[in-house]
Amino acid sequence: MTLAEAMHGADFVQLNGVVFATEYLRVPDESTVPDDVVMELRLGNTELEFTRGELDDAAYIGEGTYRLKSGVLLRFLSSATIH
């Protein structure tokens, strides 16, 4: 699964084991450039931003986990819906 596919519809992002809520998520496409913010995350008062450049070349390492160039491990998570 590509990083773009994993990002689609994610409600939460796990960074190095800590789960953040997605405030803003834009799946990178041909119109985004490396400096575009494509992900904003929040956990309490902590807010993080990631640009396309930071997510480019993320390596899939298995079990839904990706390693960014910075070494950060991330997973995209979705809320379960019960009907």
TADA-V843097 format. One record per residue. SS is DSSP state (H for helix, E for strand, - for the rest). OMEGA is omega in radians with two decimals (none if undefined). D_CENTER is the distance of its C-alpha to the mean C-alpha in Angstrom with 2 decimals. Layout:
ss->{SS & SS}
omega->{OMEGA & OMEGA}
d_center->{D_CENTER & D_CENTER}
This chain:
ss->{- & - & H & H & H & H & H & - & - & - & - & E & E & E & E & - & - & E & E & E & E & E & E & E & E & - & - & - & - & - & - & - & - & - & - & - & E & E & E & E & E & E & E & - & - & E & E & E & E & E & E & H & H & H & H & - & - & - & E & E & E & E & - & - & E & E & E & - & - & - & - & - & E & E & E & E & E & - & - & - & - & - & -}
omega->{3.12 & 3.11 & 3.13 & 3.11 & 3.14 & -3.12 & -3.02 & 3.07 & -3.12 & 3.09 & -3.09 & 3.06 & 3.10 & 3.12 & -3.13 & 3.07 & -3.14 & -3.07 & 3.11 & 3.02 & 3.07 & 3.06 & -3.13 & 3.14 & 3.09 & 3.12 & -3.14 & 3.09 & -3.08 & -3.13 & 3.10 & 3.13 & -3.06 & -3.12 & 3.14 & 3.03 & -3.13 & -3.13 & 3.02 & -3.07 & 3.13 & 2.99 & -3.05 & 3.13 & -3.12 & 3.09 & 3.12 & 3.07 & 3.05 & 3.09 & 3.08 & 3.14 & 3.12 & -3.12 & 3.13 & 3.09 & 3.04 & -3.09 & 3.07 & -3.11 & 3.06 & 3.10 & 3.09 & -3.08 & 3.12 & 3.06 & 3.08 & 3.10 & -3.14 & -3.11 & 3.12 & 3.05 & 3.13 & 3.06 & 3.08 & -3.06 & 3.10 & 3.08 & 3.05 & 3.09 & 3.13 & -3.14 & none}
d_center->{13.43 & 11.62 & 7.94 & 8.80 & 10.54 & 8.04 & 5.77 & 9.27 & 10.48 & 7.96 & 9.76 & 8.20 & 5.61 & 7.98 & 8.44 & 11.81 & 13.02 & 12.47 & 10.92 & 9.75 & 10.25 & 8.29 & 11.00 & 9.95 & 7.68 & 9.35 & 9.07 & 10.77 & 14.38 & 17.75 & 18.18 & 15.29 & 16.34 & 14.85 & 15.47 & 13.80 & 11.21 & 8.43 & 6.29 & 8.58 & 8.57 & 11.97 & 14.03 & 17.67 & 18.63 & 15.73 & 13.41 & 10.77 & 9.80 & 8.02 & 10.08 & 10.16 & 12.41 & 10.21 & 7.80 & 11.08 & 12.82 & 10.22 & 12.63 & 12.53 & 14.64 & 15.29 & 14.88 & 11.33 & 10.25 & 9.15 & 10.76 & 10.01 & 13.34 & 13.56 & 13.72 & 10.77 & 9.85 & 6.58 & 6.72 & 5.76 & 9.06 & 11.53 & 14.76 & 17.89 & 20.55 & 24.15 & 26.94}
